[in-house]
Amino acid sequence: MDTLLKILVELRPDVDFEDNKELVDSGELDSFDIVSLVGELCEAYEIEIGAEDIVPENFNSVEAIMAMVVRLQED
Amino acid sequence: MIKQLIDGQDFWAEIVKRLSKGEKTNFFFSEEEVLQLVQKGKISRLDFDGGVYFFVTEENLYRLYYFLEKEKSPEVLPRLQQPIILEEVHLATKERIPSKDTWEKIGFQHYLERKRMYLMAKNIAFEEREPSFATEEILEEIFLLMNESFEPFSSALPTKEALLKDIQEQRVLISLKNQNLLGFLHFGDEKQGSMLWHIAVLPQARGLGVGEGLLQDWFLARKDIAKKFMLWVRTDNPPALRMYEKHGFLPDGRVAPVMIKTT
C-alpha cells in the first residue's frame, strides 16, 4: 500500500487519496492520470493491466486500485 | 496512406487496447469525445511499423496524436497543407518519451511549454470585492483582446459564439475603468474545480494590479462551488508565474510542451 500511495502522491500531489472514494467519478483523476497510473502500476508490481480492467471502478479509491493489483498479481 | 476513421466504437476499443499494452501516447480524450470526433469526420489515421498517428483536422492546422509501442520511434510524417501541432503532457519528474530530440529529427520545432498549477480554496484569503461579469455588449472587445493576446495554435481560443455563451452564463469576468475595458478573465467549471482558461490585460493597463484583481474576482465568483482553482501557464511568462506563485498557486507536476511542424 505504501508503494501505491507513493506513486499516487507523486502523480497528483494536490489530491487527497486517503479520503476520496470517487477519484474517477468526482473528476479528481482524469484520463492522463489513469494512463500514467497504468504504466506505473505495471512497472512497480510487474503486472499486466488488460483493457477490461481499465474501468472507473478499479481506480475510484486507493483500496480499489490495490484490490485490482493484488488480483492481477494472483492471476 | 491516411484514412478517415468511420467507426467510433471500434476506434475507442482500439484506444483502450493500446493503453492497456502500455503504449506511449498523447491521446487523452474520453470515449464521448472520441465518438464526437469520429462522427464529425474530423479524425484520420496513418499506421506505421510500431505505431499509429491520428490527425484531428481544424480550420488552419492539424493536431497530431500518436500511439507508440515500447522502444519504437515516431515515423516521418507526410507533407501536409497546414501546420501540424503536437501537444503532449508529461510529468516534470519523469523522462519525456519520445524525447524532444526524437521529434526534432522528423521536423518538429519547439513552440512553447506550459505547466499546470493549482490552489486549494481553503488556502485562499478572500478579499471583500464585487466581481464584475462581462455583458454581451462588450463581446467584440473581449474577443478582440483575446485573439490579440494569445497565440493561435494551442490556446484553446473559443469561437465568438462559444464566448458569447460563456458571457451569458457568467464565466467571463472583467475589469473596467471609466467604462473602458482593462482586462478579462475567462474560466470554466470542471468536476474537480474551476479552471482558468484565459486572462488578458490591455498593454497600457499592465502593472496596475488588474490581473490580481481579476484573480480575486474569480476566487469570489467560485468560492461556494470550487474546492480547487487550476490553470495552465506558459513557462516563458515570468510575470504571470510570479503573480500565480504570489497567490499561492503550486505546480502539480504536469508539463505540456507544444511542438510545431510547418509546411
Chai-1 contact restraints between the chains, C-beta under 6 A:
chainA,res_idxA,chainB,res_idxB,connection_type,confidence,min_distance_angstrom,max_distance_angstrom,comment,restraint_id
A,P13,B,D252,contact,1.0,0.0,6.0,A-B,restraint_1
A,D14,B,Y118,contact,1.0,0.0,6.0,A-B,restraint_2
A,D14,B,D252,contact,1.0,0.0,6.0,A-B,restraint_3
A,S26,B,K191,contact,1.0,0.0,6.0,A-B,restraint_4
A,G27,B,K191,contact,1.0,0.0,6.0,A-B,restraint_5
A,G27,B,Q192,contact,1.0,0.0,6.0,A-B,restraint_6
A,E28,B,Q192,contact,1.0,0.0,6.0,A-B,restraint_7
A,S31,B,F28,contact,1.0,0.0,6.0,A-B,restraint_8
A,F32,B,F28,contact,1.0,0.0,6.0,A-B,restraint_9
A,F32,B,V89,contact,1.0,0.0,6.0,A-B,restraint_10
A,V35,B,L19,contact,1.0,0.0,6.0,A-B,restraint_11
A,G39,B,G22,contact,1.0,0.0,6.0,A-B,restraint_12
A,C42,B,G22,contact,1.0,0.0,6.0,A-B,restraint_13
A,I49,B,S20,contact,1.0,0.0,6.0,A-B,restraint_14
A,G50,B,S20,contact,1.0,0.0,6.0,A-B,restraint_15
A,A51,B,V16,contact,1.0,0.0,6.0,A-B,restraint_16
A,A51,B,K17,contact,1.0,0.0,6.0,A-B,restraint_17
A,A51,B,S20,contact,1.0,0.0,6.0,A-B,restraint_18
A,I54,B,V16,contact,1.0,0.0,6.0,A-B,restraint_19
A,I54,B,S20,contact,1.0,0.0,6.0,A-B,restraint_20
